[in-house]
Amino acid sequence: MRIPTDHWEKITRGCAEIISEKELRAKLEKGVPLNIKLGVDPTAADLHLGHLVVLRKLKAFQDLGHHIDFIIGDFTARIGDPSGRSETRPPLNANQVWEHAETYQKQVFKVLDKEKTQVRFNSSWLNPFGMNGIMDLMHHNSVAQMLRRADFAERYEKNQDISLLEFVYPLLQGYDSVAIQSDVELGGNDQKFNLLMGREIQRDYKQELQVVMTMPLLEGLDGVKKMSKSYGNYVAFNDTPENKFGKMMSIPDVLMPKYAELLTDLDVAALKALHPRDGKILLAKTITAQFDGPDAAEKAAETFRRVVSLKEIPEEIPEFQTFRAVHKVADLLVASRLAPSKKEAYRLLVQGAVEVDGKRANEKDTVDLQGPVLIQVGKRRFVRIVPT
């Protein structure tokens, strides 16, 4: 069966690497639905645009009639993926994992078709595995092979700890591909070692090898570090339309083509031909509309114009209630979610990006909260703190 050109382009748009294209073409030419796998460990509460890169690729396969397996790594999350880590992750407890997994199930269907997606938890096959199963799995790799992995090798050279559980992680994730008989597995290009491990374990279990498709990591709003909640440079699926649009308007111009290619169906060449501001507005509207609809995107664009261009205070400002007392401004920023962490709150204050009732605040400032207080971060983020 010949693969239509537009289908191939849709599937491969933006891919960093395909291992291998020949194998992928052969699988597609069979003309039967393939098992397409994406595994995500619920290590944080919210999905963001960095996750959208691989979810859109999953949706491309789904739109072409392929079977989607969205695997929530509730078992592997308790170990922690060592990919790209310079130190061992702190372990998550079962309650944290399940809380995050519940939000993932809700948010992922902002992109995928719920009726055509099979959500699986890898604890369903890894919990019954038992010690015999784990020991058998550990025969599939050696310490020498693990230490060829770049992040492990770097930590070993620096005499930094690598837990034995971290060695087991890629094996367990790889076994997920055996459990569901995966034909294609998607992931970020930092996941290449883990994805290839799936192929190796499938070979040992006499299964047809999955194709590995990696996607580029998406830089965050700062244009430097990868998008991450811990860096405070992210756009969350659950952000309001106004926040999504406003955050998108803050990305560096140089990132616009990459965002357009990985997060939208926009013509990248046509976007580049526009004035940077017009291109960024189009990009921000397009991404906001994907989650919240075109009307909400238009309203967000108008709110941005009034707040940023005309310097007006928004008509609708979210409220955060807390007790009457003297509070550090940094604590209020974190509590009201204007900052994801205390570290980020202090960074914003040091940079002079925070105003309290129209006056610039610094990292030492406090607020004697006896009545409503308006806090502004940057040009467009506001929250009204209300005492209870």
Order of alpha helices (4+ residues) and beta strands (2+ residues): alpha-beta-alpha-beta-alpha-beta-alpha-beta-alpha-alpha-alpha-alpha-alpha-beta-alpha-beta-alpha-alpha-alpha-alpha-alpha-beta-beta-alpha-alpha-beta-beta-beta-beta-beta
